[in-house]
Amino acid sequence: MNVVSQKNAYCIFWSVAILHFLVWTFVPGIVQPGHRLDVVELIFIGKEWVLQTNKHPQFPAWLNEIVYQATGGAHFAPFLASQLCVLACLFSIWRVARDLLKSEIMALVAVCVPLSGYWYFNYETTQFNANTVLMAWWSVATALLYFTLKTNKTCYWIATGFAIACGFYAKYTMVFWVIAVLTFLIADGNGRKYWRGIGPYLTTAIAFTLFLPHLIWLVSNDFPCIRYIDDAIQQTDPRKRFTIPLLFIGEQIGYMLPLFIFLLPIIGIRPRLRKIPDVGDIFNRRLLCFLLFIPFVLHEVIAIVLVRNIAKNYGEHFWPFLPLFILFVFLTPGGRTDHPPKNGTRQLPKGVRATLTICTVSWLLMIIPVFYQTWCYPYIMGKPLRIHFPGPQLAVHVDRVWHDRFDMPCPYYTGQWWPAGNAANNSVDRPTVHFYYFGMEEEKKPSASWSSDEDVNERGGMVFWEIDGRQSPEYVPGYLFKRFPTAQVEPGVIELPYQTGANISPVRIRIAVVPPKVEREYRRL
């Protein structure tokens, strides 16, 4: 018998989810002075409304831009966008858990454990990027697929196709989820029966139709993502063919382990597999196995074959459903109670109380890294983080330089993309960022598909480069006049303190102005 009614379970779920949403939107929004690397990139890409950069599709940038505009360009906008993705994951887990575990309290446990113990539902949500959005659509697609295979209803097949397409618009590695599903529906005897109906073909048609504009763009632009992967592979040491996958496995174990430990009071120190006599439950267990572990194996194979670096957050979309899988596969002696109600009130099982206590403590502790990284890290390590970069102060300075010369908004910022992007995101003009991921040497092509060197030379802009401790204050990069022949280097170095009280050397930046062509012609006259 459930110790939590269905109505109370809904109230508890939404209370916990909304509390998490608010805390992780506004605490980083208030405490962090700046944004992390991927967030800065998404902000300046989002305003361009492009289908693709040379790295990823741009659903994450669209989402961030929508939230950014809806909040009036608020500093907390990327954190809000990130929490919308987490909320989608939590609701997906909740819906499947309630149906699969047949217990409201166990469904709540399946939500609370990743909410408090999974790094990518907490601190890493401050790094809003393609992986965050992929995690959301991966979870939504998993939930929709579960109900699709259970009910075989047309509406679920259509919705699953929509979720797959959105997942591809977030990141191409959604293909690993698709491969896992196809493998399951071919290998499983009960799964093969669905091929006799219209469902799988309808899902494929919906996903393909929605993703077709992107495929057309890829073909017409000569698959820029392939060039990016090739550049990345060339920068990877081939001797790390096997050490990279092993490191990735170790990192993923580190993220999975807390989820398992949190559940020990419920499943016991020596977990035992649950005997599942029901054919439908056996089918569901195999389905979850395929969806959890096949994509993980595929990532490892790709890393070995291509000798490709795998960032640890490439696995963040794998494990949100892991606690649900553990509760479904193993016996849960700590989730039962044989004690009669006290004073007419049913008591939570002892194991559940222990797990929820651990979750509460962990959830509170997870907020500490936000304060540590912002306030303590510069003092302890003697160096800043990306979030301490003085983007607003740099924007004020370069806005003044531009508007003192020209009575028009600045069209472009270019040069080193980190200072250029930070300045652009904080500028009153919010110019387009014309950037290069792998340097601006003569043979390199721009990473921005929406702009070119010719555009900058035609309409004008600002060029940024940092001066490190080994370079002369008079240093000018070799690419400057090759790419922008009319550039005018501003005298002096801009020195700005990082956004921290720690005794750290200021960032040193130089800029050059590329006058608009119409301005140059006017002056000649």
Kinemage of the C-alpha trace (Angstrom):
@kinemage 1
@onewidth
@group {chain A} dominant
@subgroup {mainchain}
@vectorlist {calphas} color= white
{ca met a 1} P 0.000 0.000 0.000
{ca asn a 2} L 1.283 3.479 -0.839
{ca val a 3} L 2.137 5.710 2.091
{ca val a 4} L 1.642 8.733 -0.196
{ca ser a 5} L -1.609 9.308 -2.050
{ca gln a 6} L -1.606 10.166 -5.736
{ca lys a 7} L -2.746 13.731 -5.029
{ca asn a 8} L -0.079 14.274 -2.372
{ca ala a 9} L 2.578 12.739 -4.609
{ca tyr a 10} L 1.817 15.274 -7.347
{ca cys a 11} L 2.020 18.118 -4.825
{ca ile a 12} L 5.330 16.842 -3.449
{ca phe a 13} L 6.808 16.340 -6.905
{ca trp a 14} L 5.919 19.805 -8.146
{ca ser a 15} L 6.967 21.450 -4.879
{ca val a 16} L 10.400 19.818 -5.031
{ca ala a 17} L 10.810 20.469 -8.767
{ca ile a 18} L 9.817 24.142 -8.523
{ca leu a 19} L 12.047 24.709 -5.488
{ca his a 20} L 14.993 23.231 -7.399
{ca phe a 21} L 14.069 25.322 -10.444
{ca leu a 22} L 13.999 28.582 -8.483
{ca val a 23} L 17.158 27.942 -6.451
{ca trp a 24} L 19.292 26.942 -9.424
{ca thr a 25} L 17.974 29.788 -11.556
{ca phe a 26} L 18.431 32.664 -9.138
{ca val a 27} L 21.305 31.656 -6.834
{ca pro a 28} L 23.841 31.403 -9.706
{ca gly a 29} L 22.148 34.391 -11.341
{ca ile a 30} L 22.837 36.489 -8.242
{ca val a 31} L 26.191 35.036 -7.148
{ca gln a 32} L 28.068 34.449 -10.431
{ca pro a 33} L 29.358 37.707 -11.942
{ca gly a 34} L 29.782 36.228 -15.416
{ca his a 35} L 29.049 33.167 -17.514
{ca arg a 36} L 31.000 30.040 -18.325
{ca leu a 37} L 32.530 29.393 -21.731
{ca asp a 38} L 29.682 27.579 -23.529
{ca val a 39} L 27.081 30.013 -22.229
{ca val a 40} L 28.935 33.029 -23.623
{ca glu a 41} L 29.107 31.287 -26.983
{ca leu a 42} L 25.391 30.401 -27.010
{ca ile a 43} L 24.350 33.967 -26.180
{ca phe a 44} L 26.092 35.561 -29.142
{ca ile a 45} L 25.135 32.728 -31.512
{ca gly a 46} L 21.481 32.810 -30.428
{ca lys a 47} L 20.850 36.288 -31.815
{ca glu a 48} L 21.789 35.056 -35.301
{ca trp a 49} L 19.005 32.405 -35.438
{ca val a 50} L 21.095 30.001 -37.503
{ca leu a 51} L 20.423 26.287 -38.040
{ca gln a 52} L 23.983 25.187 -37.373
{ca thr a 53} L 27.493 26.269 -36.507
{ca asn a 54} L 30.465 24.185 -37.542
{ca lys a 55} L 30.083 22.247 -34.257
{ca his a 56} L 26.413 21.616 -33.444
{ca pro a 57} L 22.844 22.329 -34.469
{ca gln a 58} L 21.547 25.371 -32.668
{ca phe a 59} L 18.358 24.456 -30.786
{ca pro a 60} L 20.220 25.320 -27.521
{ca ala a 61} L 21.038 28.797 -28.847
{ca trp a 62} L 17.416 29.308 -29.947
{ca leu a 63} L 16.118 28.308 -26.525
{ca asn a 64} L 18.595 30.566 -24.781
{ca glu a 65} L 17.714 33.488 -27.051
{ca ile a 66} L 13.976 33.026 -26.458
{ca val a 67} L 14.508 33.052 -22.694
{ca tyr a 68} L 17.016 35.907 -23.013
{ca gln a 69} L 14.505 38.059 -24.892
{ca ala a 70} L 11.607 37.053 -22.631
{ca thr a 71} L 13.546 38.140 -19.536
{ca gly a 72} L 14.783 41.382 -21.063
{ca gly a 73} L 18.358 40.151 -21.393
{ca ala a 74} L 18.575 39.187 -17.717
{ca his a 75} L 21.846 37.760 -16.414
{ca phe a 76} L 19.993 34.701 -15.082
{ca ala a 77} L 18.447 33.839 -18.489
{ca pro a 78} L 20.862 30.962 -19.321
{ca phe a 79} L 20.312 29.462 -15.859
{ca leu a 80} L 16.563 29.649 -16.420
{ca ala a 81} L 16.901 27.928 -19.801
{ca ser a 82} L 19.016 25.229 -18.185
{ca gln a 83} L 16.434 24.603 -15.472
{ca leu a 84} L 13.682 24.264 -18.055
{ca cys a 85} L 15.693 21.347 -19.445
{ca val a 86} L 16.122 19.825 -15.982
{ca leu a 87} L 12.380 20.186 -15.377
{ca ala a 88} L 11.678 18.298 -18.616
{ca cys a 89} L 13.992 15.493 -17.423
{ca leu a 90} L 12.373 15.303 -13.986
{ca phe a 91} L 8.843 15.166 -15.368
{ca ser a 92} L 9.842 12.438 -17.833
{ca ile a 93} L 11.368 10.330 -15.050
{ca trp a 94} L 8.340 10.954 -12.827
{ca arg a 95} L 5.801 9.844 -15.451
{ca val a 96} L 7.650 6.629 -16.294
{ca ala a 97} L 8.459 5.830 -12.650
{ca arg a 98} L 4.846 6.137 -11.520
{ca asp a 99} L 3.705 3.743 -14.207
{ca leu a 100} L 6.605 1.302 -13.967
{ca leu a 101} L 7.175 1.082 -10.211
{ca lys a 102} L 3.464 1.132 -9.262
{ca ser a 103} L 4.334 3.174 -6.180
{ca glu a 104} L 4.031 6.910 -5.653
{ca ile a 105} L 6.739 6.997 -3.002
{ca met a 106} L 9.183 4.999 -5.136
{ca ala a 107} L 8.460 7.309 -8.052
{ca leu a 108} L 9.373 10.244 -5.826
{ca val a 109} L 12.604 8.482 -4.845
{ca ala a 110} L 13.397 7.897 -8.533
{ca val a 111} L 13.136 11.679 -9.016
{ca cys a 112} L 14.786 12.890 -5.796
{ca val a 113} L 17.916 10.761 -6.134
{ca pro a 114} L 19.100 12.235 -9.468
{ca leu a 115} L 17.805 15.663 -8.455
{ca ser a 116} L 20.164 15.736 -5.480
{ca gly a 117} L 22.923 13.319 -6.486
{ca tyr a 118} L 23.422 13.856 -10.196
{ca trp a 119} L 26.021 16.544 -10.916
{ca tyr a 120} L 24.348 17.545 -14.174
{ca phe a 121} L 21.082 18.411 -12.434
{ca asn a 122} L 22.935 20.750 -10.084
{ca tyr a 123} L 26.164 22.693 -10.493
{ca glu a 124} L 26.750 21.746 -14.134
{ca thr a 125} L 23.442 23.364 -15.070
{ca thr a 126} L 25.335 26.669 -14.830
{ca gln a 127} L 27.109 25.517 -18.015
{ca phe a 128} L 24.102 25.630 -20.332
{ca asn a 129} L 25.058 24.027 -23.644
{ca ala a 130} L 24.081 21.473 -26.271
{ca asn a 131} L 24.488 18.592 -23.817
{ca thr a 132} L 21.972 20.152 -21.422
{ca val a 133} L 19.317 20.428 -24.129
{ca leu a 134} L 20.141 16.969 -25.479
{ca met a 135} L 19.665 15.552 -21.962
{ca ala a 136} L 16.175 17.052 -21.893
{ca trp a 137} L 15.072 15.694 -25.274
{ca trp a 138} L 16.793 12.362 -24.598
{ca ser a 139} L 14.712 11.995 -21.415
{ca val a 140} L 11.497 13.163 -23.081
{ca ala a 141} L 12.042 10.765 -25.984
{ca thr a 142} L 12.677 7.908 -23.529
{ca ala a 143} L 9.444 8.614 -21.666
{ca leu a 144} L 7.457 8.934 -24.891
{ca leu a 145} L 8.949 5.711 -26.261
{ca tyr a 146} L 7.986 3.876 -23.068
{ca phe a 147} L 4.338 4.910 -23.397
{ca thr a 148} L 4.456 4.396 -27.164
{ca leu a 149} L 5.465 0.755 -26.814
{ca lys a 150} L 3.029 0.234 -23.955
{ca thr a 151} L -0.047 1.676 -25.686
{ca asn a 152} L 0.884 1.543 -29.391
{ca lys a 153} L -1.152 4.725 -29.851
{ca thr a 154} L -0.594 6.845 -32.936
{ca cys a 155} L -0.315 10.068 -30.922
{ca tyr a 156} L 2.653 8.652 -29.008
{ca trp a 157} L 4.392 7.509 -32.184
{ca ile a 158} L 4.008 11.048 -33.581
{ca ala a 159} L 5.200 12.678 -30.347
{ca thr a 160} L 8.241 10.391 -30.260
{ca gly a 161} L 9.172 11.437 -33.788
{ca phe a 162} L 8.903 15.081 -32.762
{ca ala a 163} L 11.159 14.500 -29.717
{ca ile a 164} L 13.735 12.667 -31.856
{ca ala a 165} L 13.882 15.564 -34.335
{ca cys a 166} L 14.277 18.083 -31.509
{ca gly a 167} L 17.042 15.926 -30.037
{ca phe a 168} L 18.886 16.026 -33.354
{ca tyr a 169} L 18.475 19.805 -33.445
{ca ala a 170} L 20.202 19.860 -30.049
{ca lys a 171} L 23.122 17.569 -30.888
{ca tyr a 172} L 23.873 14.905 -33.487
{ca thr a 173} L 24.686 12.299 -30.821
{ca met a 174} L 20.934 11.786 -30.503
{ca val a 175} L 21.698 9.216 -33.188
{ca phe a 176} L 23.062 6.905 -30.456
{ca trp a 177} L 19.630 6.881 -28.797
{ca val a 178} L 18.045 6.062 -32.150
{ca ile a 179} L 20.518 3.227 -32.755
{ca ala a 180} L 19.763 1.811 -29.300
{ca val a 181} L 16.016 1.852 -30.019
{ca leu a 182} L 16.413 0.292 -33.462
{ca thr a 183} L 18.694 -2.399 -32.049
{ca phe a 184} L 16.157 -3.190 -29.348
{ca leu a 185} L 13.162 -3.323 -31.726
{ca ile a 186} L 15.088 -5.680 -34.015
{ca ala a 187} L 16.737 -7.899 -31.380
{ca asp a 188} L 13.781 -8.271 -29.012
{ca gly a 189} L 11.111 -10.750 -29.980
{ca asn a 190} L 8.277 -8.654 -28.562
{ca gly a 191} L 9.800 -5.537 -30.067
{ca arg a 192} L 9.757 -6.916 -33.607
{ca lys a 193} L 5.950 -7.042 -33.657
{ca tyr a 194} L 5.813 -3.234 -33.861
{ca trp a 195} L 7.360 -3.323 -37.323
{ca arg a 196} L 4.141 -4.911 -38.594
{ca gly a 197} L 2.254 -1.718 -37.770
{ca ile a 198} L 2.518 1.827 -39.043
{ca gly a 199} L 4.007 3.244 -35.818
{ca pro a 200} L 7.799 3.023 -36.404
{ca tyr a 201} L 7.436 4.288 -39.975
{ca leu a 202} L 5.274 7.189 -38.825
{ca thr a 203} L 7.858 8.142 -36.189
{ca thr a 204} L 10.628 7.976 -38.787
{ca ala a 205} L 8.640 10.100 -41.252
{ca ile a 206} L 7.887 12.768 -38.631
{ca ala a 207} L 11.501 12.936 -37.412
{ca phe a 208} L 12.940 12.987 -40.933
{ca thr a 209} L 10.505 15.649 -42.187
{ca leu a 210} L 11.203 17.956 -39.251
{ca phe a 211} L 14.968 17.502 -39.560
{ca leu a 212} L 15.008 17.785 -43.384
{ca pro a 213} L 15.672 21.572 -43.483
{ca his a 214} L 18.775 20.984 -41.421
{ca leu a 215} L 19.950 18.158 -43.673
{ca ile a 216} L 19.495 20.405 -46.711
{ca trp a 217} L 21.545 23.112 -44.993
{ca leu a 218} L 24.307 20.608 -44.181
{ca val a 219} L 24.544 19.433 -47.786
{ca ser a 220} L 24.504 22.957 -49.203
{ca asn a 221} L 27.246 24.045 -46.769
{ca asp a 222} L 29.500 21.034 -47.364
{ca phe a 223} L 28.999 19.513 -43.877
{ca pro a 224} L 30.958 21.992 -41.725
{ca cys a 225} L 30.635 19.683 -38.706
{ca ile a 226} L 32.875 17.185 -40.491
{ca arg a 227} L 35.597 19.829 -40.803
{ca tyr a 228} L 35.268 20.629 -37.104
{ca ile a 229} L 35.603 16.964 -36.138
{ca asp a 230} L 38.612 16.619 -38.440
{ca asp a 231} L 40.301 19.649 -36.831
{ca ala a 232} L 39.562 18.266 -33.371
{ca ile a 233} L 40.978 14.850 -34.268
{ca gln a 234} L 44.167 16.447 -35.604
{ca gln a 235} L 44.639 18.136 -32.233
{ca thr a 236} L 44.272 14.847 -30.318
{ca asp a 237} L 47.357 12.779 -29.465
{ca pro a 238} L 46.946 9.404 -31.292
{ca arg a 239} L 48.743 7.693 -28.390
{ca lys a 240} L 45.632 8.358 -26.297
{ca arg a 241} L 43.456 6.021 -28.373
{ca phe a 242} L 42.677 3.830 -25.356
{ca thr a 243} L 43.432 6.139 -22.441
{ca ile a 244} L 40.676 8.590 -23.497
{ca pro a 245} L 37.896 5.938 -23.428
{ca leu a 246} L 39.192 4.547 -20.117
{ca leu a 247} L 39.200 8.012 -18.591
{ca phe a 248} L 35.653 8.569 -19.837
{ca ile a 249} L 34.533 5.300 -18.214
{ca gly a 250} L 36.094 6.362 -14.921
{ca glu a 251} L 34.374 9.748 -15.082
{ca gln a 252} L 30.997 8.185 -15.791
{ca ile a 253} L 31.403 5.760 -12.893
{ca gly a 254} L 32.077 8.776 -10.710
{ca tyr a 255} L 28.754 10.292 -11.756
{ca met a 256} L 26.814 7.019 -11.430
{ca leu a 257} L 28.214 5.967 -8.064
{ca pro a 258} L 26.370 8.553 -5.907
{ca leu a 259} L 23.072 7.522 -7.492
{ca phe a 260} L 23.710 3.917 -6.492
{ca ile a 261} L 24.957 4.802 -2.996
{ca phe a 262} L 21.903 6.959 -2.275
{ca leu a 263} L 19.682 3.946 -2.971
{ca leu a 264} L 21.543 1.494 -0.725
{ca pro a 265} L 19.153 2.043 2.237
{ca ile a 266} L 16.351 0.842 -0.059
{ca ile a 267} L 17.998 -1.903 -2.115
{ca gly a 268} L 20.340 -3.106 0.653
{ca ile a 269} L 24.113 -3.457 0.918
{ca arg a 270} L 23.938 -6.670 -1.124
{ca pro a 271} L 21.361 -5.901 -3.815
{ca arg a 272} L 19.452 -8.844 -5.235
{ca leu a 273} L 17.781 -8.929 -8.609
{ca arg a 274} L 14.020 -8.829 -8.586
{ca lys a 275} L 12.215 -11.784 -10.101
{ca ile a 276} L 9.966 -10.378 -12.798
{ca pro a 277} L 7.366 -12.926 -13.885
{ca asp a 278} L 5.338 -10.442 -15.925
{ca val a 279} L 6.212 -10.477 -19.632
{ca gly a 280} L 5.588 -6.731 -19.942
{ca asp a 281} L 7.986 -5.940 -17.106
{ca ile a 282} L 10.658 -8.176 -18.627
{ca phe a 283} L 10.209 -6.252 -21.889
{ca asn a 284} L 10.558 -2.932 -20.052
{ca arg a 285} L 13.684 -4.080 -18.227
{ca arg a 286} L 15.351 -4.993 -21.505
{ca leu a 287} L 14.246 -1.689 -23.030
{ca leu a 288} L 15.825 0.322 -20.207
{ca cys a 289} L 19.013 -1.748 -20.453
{ca phe a 290} L 19.362 -0.953 -24.140
{ca leu a 291} L 18.622 2.770 -23.690
{ca leu a 292} L 21.047 3.140 -20.792
{ca phe a 293} L 24.055 1.170 -21.967
{ca ile a 294} L 24.073 0.898 -25.790
{ca pro a 295} L 24.710 4.666 -26.287
{ca phe a 296} L 27.482 4.527 -23.695
{ca val a 297} L 29.188 1.663 -25.569
{ca leu a 298} L 28.810 3.498 -28.875
{ca his a 299} L 30.544 6.569 -27.432
{ca glu a 300} L 33.456 4.368 -26.395
{ca val a 301} L 33.711 2.745 -29.828
{ca ile a 302} L 33.683 6.133 -31.590
{ca ala a 303} L 36.418 7.419 -29.278
{ca ile a 304} L 38.638 4.416 -30.028
{ca val a 305} L 38.071 4.457 -33.790
{ca leu a 306} L 38.433 8.224 -34.306
{ca val a 307} L 40.928 8.851 -31.480
{ca arg a 308} L 38.550 11.605 -30.409
{ca asn a 309} L 38.574 13.364 -27.052
{ca ile a 310} L 35.375 12.731 -25.099
{ca ala a 311} L 34.523 15.443 -22.623
{ca lys a 312} L 33.046 14.094 -19.392
{ca asn a 313} L 29.777 15.949 -19.987
{ca tyr a 314} L 29.236 13.999 -23.207
{ca gly a 315} L 27.715 11.346 -20.960
{ca glu a 316} L 25.353 13.553 -18.983
{ca his a 317} L 22.266 12.409 -20.912
{ca phe a 318} L 22.979 8.720 -20.209
{ca trp a 319} L 22.119 8.467 -16.529
{ca pro a 320} L 18.995 10.436 -15.438
{ca phe a 321} L 16.942 7.207 -15.621
{ca leu a 322} L 19.553 5.116 -13.785
{ca pro a 323} L 17.922 5.365 -10.300
{ca leu a 324} L 14.595 4.317 -11.822
{ca phe a 325} L 16.311 1.369 -13.492
{ca ile a 326} L 17.950 0.317 -10.199
{ca leu a 327} L 14.650 0.487 -8.310
{ca phe a 328} L 12.954 -1.529 -11.033
{ca val a 329} L 15.605 -4.219 -11.406
{ca phe a 330} L 16.580 -4.836 -7.764
{ca leu a 331} L 14.550 -5.873 -4.762
{ca thr a 332} L 13.713 -2.959 -2.464
{ca pro a 333} L 13.508 -4.356 1.082
{ca gly a 334} L 14.118 -0.878 2.500
{ca gly a 335} L 11.030 0.359 0.708
{ca arg a 336} L 8.615 -1.876 2.594
{ca thr a 337} L 7.141 -1.407 6.049
{ca asp a 338} L 5.536 -4.056 8.214
{ca his a 339} L 4.699 -1.655 11.013
{ca pro a 340} L 1.044 -0.718 11.605
{ca pro a 341} L 0.049 2.956 11.218
{ca lys a 342} L 0.710 5.138 14.246
{ca asn a 343} L -2.157 7.389 15.312
{ca gly a 344} L -3.884 6.554 12.041
{ca thr a 345} L -0.926 7.824 9.969
{ca arg a 346} L 1.139 5.554 7.759
{ca gln a 347} L 4.899 5.877 8.245
{ca leu a 348} L 7.471 6.121 5.503
{ca pro a 349} L 9.585 2.967 5.307
{ca lys a 350} L 12.888 3.299 7.151
{ca gly a 351} L 15.008 2.830 4.015
{ca val a 352} L 13.022 5.483 2.150
{ca arg a 353} L 13.435 7.928 5.022
{ca ala a 354} L 17.201 7.334 5.015
{ca thr a 355} L 17.477 7.835 1.246
{ca leu a 356} L 15.402 11.012 1.296
{ca thr a 357} L 17.487 12.350 4.195
{ca ile a 358} L 20.670 11.708 2.209
{ca cys a 359} L 19.068 13.400 -0.804
{ca thr a 360} L 18.162 16.477 1.245
{ca val a 361} L 21.676 16.856 2.659
{ca ser a 362} L 23.257 16.294 -0.751
{ca trp a 363} L 20.936 18.793 -2.432
{ca leu a 364} L 21.953 21.468 0.083
{ca leu a 365} L 25.650 20.661 -0.360
{ca met a 366} L 25.409 20.841 -4.150
{ca ile a 367} L 24.967 24.608 -3.999
{ca ile a 368} L 28.342 25.091 -2.282
{ca pro a 369} L 30.417 24.911 -5.522
{ca val a 370} L 28.609 27.994 -6.825
{ca phe a 371} L 29.845 30.035 -3.868
{ca tyr a 372} L 33.262 28.368 -3.839
{ca gln a 373} L 33.982 28.956 -7.528
{ca thr a 374} L 32.825 32.570 -7.345
{ca trp a 375} L 34.190 33.754 -4.005
{ca cys a 376} L 36.935 31.351 -2.882
{ca tyr a 377} L 38.633 29.882 -5.965
{ca pro a 378} L 40.513 33.064 -7.030
{ca tyr a 379} L 41.919 33.537 -3.510
{ca ile a 380} L 42.952 29.884 -3.079
{ca met a 381} L 44.283 29.185 -6.571
{ca gly a 382} L 45.553 32.668 -7.346
{ca lys a 383} L 43.879 32.784 -10.753
{ca pro a 384} L 40.425 33.604 -12.092
{ca leu a 385} L 37.790 31.444 -13.749
{ca arg a 386} L 35.841 32.259 -16.894
{ca ile a 387} L 32.995 33.636 -14.771
{ca his a 388} L 35.293 36.365 -13.427
{ca phe a 389} L 36.095 37.840 -16.843
{ca pro a 390} L 35.225 41.578 -16.868
{ca gly a 391} L 32.859 41.411 -19.833
{ca pro a 392} L 30.561 44.290 -18.768
{ca gln a 393} L 33.503 46.589 -18.099
{ca leu a 394} L 35.136 45.721 -21.426
{ca ala a 395} L 31.846 46.370 -23.239
{ca val a 396} L 31.538 49.846 -21.701
{ca his a 397} L 35.052 50.726 -22.850
{ca val a 398} L 34.748 49.501 -26.448
{ca asp a 399} L 31.233 50.951 -26.843
{ca arg a 400} L 32.684 54.324 -25.958
{ca val a 401} L 35.554 53.908 -28.451
{ca trp a 402} L 33.193 53.012 -31.282
{ca his a 403} L 30.514 55.623 -30.605
{ca asp a 404} L 33.081 58.384 -30.220
{ca arg a 405} L 33.977 57.716 -33.862
{ca phe a 406} L 30.749 56.650 -35.521
{ca asp a 407} L 27.112 57.614 -35.189
{ca met a 408} L 25.859 54.066 -35.784
{ca pro a 409} L 25.739 50.727 -33.926
{ca cys a 410} L 28.829 48.576 -34.243
{ca pro a 411} L 28.022 45.706 -36.658
{ca tyr a 412} L 30.775 43.186 -35.799
{ca tyr a 413} L 33.203 42.093 -33.109
{ca thr a 414} L 35.957 39.688 -34.145
{ca gly a 415} L 39.466 38.528 -33.251
{ca gln a 416} L 39.856 36.247 -30.240
{ca trp a 417} L 36.331 35.049 -29.630
{ca trp a 418} L 36.411 34.973 -25.816
{ca pro a 419} L 36.938 38.724 -25.232
{ca ala a 420} L 34.936 39.556 -28.367
{ca gly a 421} L 32.000 37.382 -27.272
{ca asn a 422} L 31.956 38.720 -23.719
{ca ala a 423} L 32.048 42.290 -24.958
{ca ala a 424} L 29.339 41.632 -27.563
{ca asn a 425} L 26.987 40.016 -25.044
{ca asn a 426} L 27.255 43.051 -22.754
{ca ser a 427} L 27.328 45.746 -25.434
{ca val a 428} L 24.431 48.165 -25.951
{ca asp a 429} L 24.719 47.391 -29.678
{ca arg a 430} L 24.873 43.601 -29.238
{ca pro a 431} L 26.946 43.195 -32.437
{ca thr a 432} L 27.431 40.010 -34.412
{ca val a 433} L 30.494 37.995 -33.386
{ca his a 434} L 32.586 36.867 -36.342
{ca phe a 435} L 34.740 34.168 -34.800
{ca tyr a 436} L 37.209 31.350 -35.403
{ca tyr a 437} L 37.521 28.341 -33.087
{ca phe a 438} L 40.969 27.202 -34.184
{ca gly a 439} L 42.785 30.481 -34.680
{ca met a 440} L 42.744 33.156 -37.371
{ca glu a 441} L 45.792 32.107 -39.345
{ca glu a 442} L 45.512 32.707 -43.075
{ca glu a 443} L 44.402 29.154 -43.969
{ca lys a 444} L 41.699 28.939 -41.291
{ca lys a 445} L 38.033 29.313 -42.181
{ca pro a 446} L 35.631 31.218 -39.921
{ca ser a 447} L 33.471 29.232 -37.536
{ca ala a 448} L 30.639 31.722 -38.018
{ca ser a 449} L 28.584 30.719 -41.053
{ca trp a 450} L 26.602 33.974 -40.875
{ca ser a 451} L 29.524 36.344 -41.458
{ca ser a 452} L 32.818 36.683 -43.294
{ca asp a 453} L 35.941 38.828 -43.288
{ca glu a 454} L 34.435 40.667 -46.255
{ca asp a 455} L 31.370 41.568 -44.183
{ca val a 456} L 33.573 43.034 -41.453
{ca asn a 457} L 35.618 45.011 -43.978
{ca glu a 458} L 32.442 46.264 -45.644
{ca arg a 459} L 30.358 47.224 -42.612
{ca gly a 460} L 33.065 47.793 -40.016
{ca gly a 461} L 33.707 46.367 -36.564
{ca met a 462} L 36.118 45.903 -33.683
{ca val a 463} L 38.973 43.364 -33.425
{ca phe a 464} L 40.032 41.998 -30.010
{ca trp a 465} L 43.143 40.195 -28.807
{ca glu a 466} L 44.539 39.508 -25.359
{ca ile a 467} L 48.093 40.390 -24.334
{ca asp a 468} L 49.572 37.680 -22.137
{ca gly a 469} L 52.576 38.063 -19.844
{ca arg a 470} L 55.051 36.961 -22.523
{ca gln a 471} L 53.950 39.475 -25.143
{ca ser a 472} L 54.919 43.096 -25.576
{ca pro a 473} L 52.177 45.676 -24.957
{ca glu a 474} L 52.737 46.699 -28.586
{ca tyr a 475} L 51.961 43.194 -29.884
{ca val a 476} L 49.677 43.064 -32.914
{ca pro a 477} L 48.638 39.645 -34.294
{ca gly a 478} L 49.907 38.770 -37.736
{ca tyr a 479} L 46.449 38.075 -39.113
{ca leu a 480} L 45.112 41.563 -38.366
{ca phe a 481} L 46.112 43.469 -41.496
{ca lys a 482} L 45.930 40.396 -43.747
{ca arg a 483} L 42.273 39.912 -42.914
{ca phe a 484} L 41.323 43.522 -42.191
{ca pro a 485} L 43.603 45.843 -44.245
{ca thr a 486} L 41.935 49.070 -43.054
{ca ala a 487} L 42.097 48.211 -39.332
{ca gln a 488} L 43.251 51.020 -37.070
{ca val a 489} L 44.918 49.839 -33.867
{ca glu a 490} L 43.831 51.769 -30.796
{ca pro a 491} L 46.774 53.130 -28.791
{ca gly a 492} L 47.535 51.599 -25.409
{ca val a 493} L 46.420 48.444 -23.641
{ca ile a 494} L 43.041 48.105 -21.928
{ca glu a 495} L 43.697 46.802 -18.408
{ca leu a 496} L 40.628 45.633 -16.510
{ca pro a 497} L 40.488 43.873 -13.119
{ca tyr a 498} L 38.730 40.539 -12.978
{ca gln a 499} L 35.394 40.482 -11.173
{ca thr a 500} L 36.873 39.323 -7.885
{ca gly a 501} L 38.548 40.958 -4.917
{ca ala a 502} L 41.525 38.573 -5.100
{ca asn a 503} L 44.955 39.992 -5.890
{ca ile a 504} L 45.133 38.851 -9.501
{ca ser a 505} L 46.818 40.541 -12.429
{ca pro a 506} L 44.282 42.350 -14.628
{ca val a 507} L 43.293 41.124 -18.054
{ca arg a 508} L 45.149 43.045 -20.780
{ca ile a 509} L 43.402 43.544 -24.095
{ca arg a 510} L 44.087 45.517 -27.228
{ca ile a 511} L 41.543 46.446 -29.852
{ca ala a 512} L 41.522 47.683 -33.419
{ca val a 513} L 38.757 49.531 -35.232
{ca val a 514} L 37.744 48.523 -38.759
{ca pro a 515} L 35.928 51.604 -40.149
{ca pro a 516} L 32.791 50.981 -42.223
{ca lys a 517} L 33.362 51.289 -45.958
{ca val a 518} L 30.833 54.104 -46.289
{ca glu a 519} L 32.711 56.060 -43.617
{ca arg a 520} L 36.020 55.565 -45.420
{ca glu a 521} L 34.515 56.744 -48.721
{ca tyr a 522} L 32.906 59.738 -47.025
{ca arg a 523} L 36.239 60.808 -45.537
{ca arg a 524} L 37.971 60.501 -48.928
{ca leu a 525} L 35.406 62.885 -50.389
